[in-house]
Amino acid sequence: MIGLDDDDLPEWTDDQWNRAAIYDGDRLIRPADGTLTKPGRPKSADPKRQVTLRLDSVVVEGFRATGPGWQSRINAALRKALDL
């Protein structure tokens, strides 16, 4: 492994520090937002919630067969069923 001197390492910008994960020992205080080179996704005004839901296999496979974004299509179908 090649060692680097501190002088060889690039300086972090204020934006990179603001997006960095913060730990207190092994305990995560604040998760990282994005990466060192790219900011994370903007925060949604109406964020989705993760839930556990049991659906018939044919329903899941039918939506999966429609390709990428199938979870979003399930959400849209449920919204339509509730007239939202």
C-alpha positions as CSV (number, residue, x, y, z in Angstrom):
1,M,0.0,0.0,0.0
2,I,1.3,3.4,-1.0
3,G,1.2,6.0,1.8
4,L,0.3,9.6,1.2
5,D,1.5,12.6,3.1
6,D,-1.0,15.0,4.5
7,D,0.3,17.5,2.0
8,D,-0.8,15.2,-0.9
9,L,-4.4,15.0,0.2
10,P,-6.9,17.6,-1.2
11,E,-8.6,20.0,1.1
12,W,-12.3,19.4,1.8
13,T,-14.6,22.3,0.9
14,D,-17.2,23.6,3.4
15,D,-19.9,21.8,1.3
16,Q,-18.1,18.5,1.6
17,W,-17.8,18.9,5.4
18,N,-21.5,19.8,5.6
19,R,-22.4,16.5,3.7
20,A,-20.0,14.2,5.6
21,A,-21.3,11.6,8.1
22,I,-20.5,12.4,11.7
23,Y,-19.7,9.7,14.2
24,D,-19.1,9.7,17.9
25,G,-17.0,6.6,18.2
26,D,-19.0,3.8,16.5
27,R,-22.3,5.7,16.9
28,L,-23.6,7.5,13.8
29,I,-24.7,11.0,14.8
30,R,-25.6,12.3,11.3
31,P,-25.6,10.2,8.1
32,A,-23.7,11.5,5.0
33,D,-25.8,13.4,2.5
34,G,-24.5,12.4,-1.0
35,T,-20.8,11.8,-1.7
36,L,-17.7,13.9,-1.5
37,T,-18.1,15.0,-5.1
38,K,-21.9,15.1,-5.5
39,P,-24.7,16.3,-3.2
40,G,-27.5,13.9,-2.2
41,R,-31.0,14.1,-3.6
42,P,-33.0,17.1,-2.5
43,K,-35.3,16.4,0.5
44,S,-38.9,15.7,-0.5
45,A,-41.7,17.8,0.9
46,D,-43.7,14.6,1.1
47,P,-41.3,11.8,1.6
48,K,-42.3,8.2,1.1
49,R,-42.5,5.8,4.1
50,Q,-41.1,2.3,4.1
51,V,-43.6,-0.3,5.1
52,T,-43.9,-4.1,5.1
53,L,-46.8,-5.3,3.0
54,R,-47.9,-8.8,1.9
55,L,-49.2,-9.0,-1.6
56,D,-50.2,-11.9,-3.8
57,S,-47.3,-13.3,-5.8
58,V,-49.1,-12.8,-9.1
59,V,-49.6,-9.1,-8.2
60,V,-45.9,-8.6,-7.4
61,E,-44.7,-10.5,-10.4
62,G,-47.2,-8.7,-12.7
63,F,-45.8,-5.3,-11.6
64,R,-42.2,-6.5,-11.7
65,A,-42.8,-7.7,-15.3
66,T,-43.5,-4.1,-16.3
67,G,-39.9,-3.2,-15.7
68,P,-38.0,-0.6,-13.7
69,G,-40.2,1.6,-11.6
70,W,-42.7,-1.1,-10.7
71,Q,-42.8,0.0,-7.1
72,S,-43.8,3.5,-8.1
73,R,-46.5,2.0,-10.3
74,I,-47.9,0.1,-7.3
75,N,-48.0,3.4,-5.4
76,A,-49.8,5.0,-8.3
77,A,-52.3,2.2,-8.5
78,L,-53.0,2.4,-4.8
79,R,-53.4,6.2,-5.0
80,K,-55.9,5.8,-7.9
81,A,-57.8,3.2,-5.9
82,L,-58.2,5.7,-3.1
83,D,-59.0,8.6,-5.4
84,L,-55.9,10.6,-4.2
